[in-house]
């Protein structure tokens, strides 16, 4: 399998019958929700694997996988889900997969009796969200809700400076501030909505994420347009692409989140 290259753009996947894998992220809680719609098959598994690879590349510490709409009456997909859970748990840093599925389904029964260790299982997404919320670290995460005004870009930089000082990461202040400025500027100039800037640390990685109310994903300019005539927006994304260890975007409820990772 070819290695992933940024930007990591995680989107809802569709096929000829409609939505196949629905994806919703939330930078404020580091949770991605993924819902599978359709009949189980190896091809469908490949689609889900592609989404999970993008999840593991990003800042999300939790992935809630909703299997209520997966058509798998014989539970044939159980080995796939167990392998996906183990792969996420062994990632660096680890990501926790949580599954939601009907309590009396064959797949649920097979997962519940799988050899330990095995993933957390819930019958409803609301129950799973509450369980995750109780485990999300509040000491490794700071955030600020800002309005779409140019002076709020400075507030985003201030958040970076204060977080790096509190977490003893002075070597990341400069690069993280540049990235936070670009992402906040894009939210002000292109989204024009209130936005949330989140700084989080996991293992030796620092994540900066900006969540706004616009659905359009950022795009890197083409090489031919990356010269002096390129827009500040395009040059800024090229800067993010150069100095971040990884970066990408994912949809949220009513908008998007753009994130970057520094090490």
ABEGO torsion letter per residue (X at the ends): XBBBBOBBBBBBBBBAAEBABBBBBBAAAGBBBBBBBEBBBAAAAAAAAAAAAAAAABABABBBBBAAABBBAAGAAAAAAAAAAAAAAABOBBBBBBBBBBAABAAAAAAAABBOBBBBBBABAAAAAAAAAAABBAAABBBBBBBBBAAAAAAAAAAAAAAAAAAGBAAAAAAAAAAAAAAAAAAAAAAGBBBBBBBBBBEABBBBBBBBABABBBBBBBAAAABAABBAAAAAAAAAAAABABBBBBBBBGEBBBBBBBX
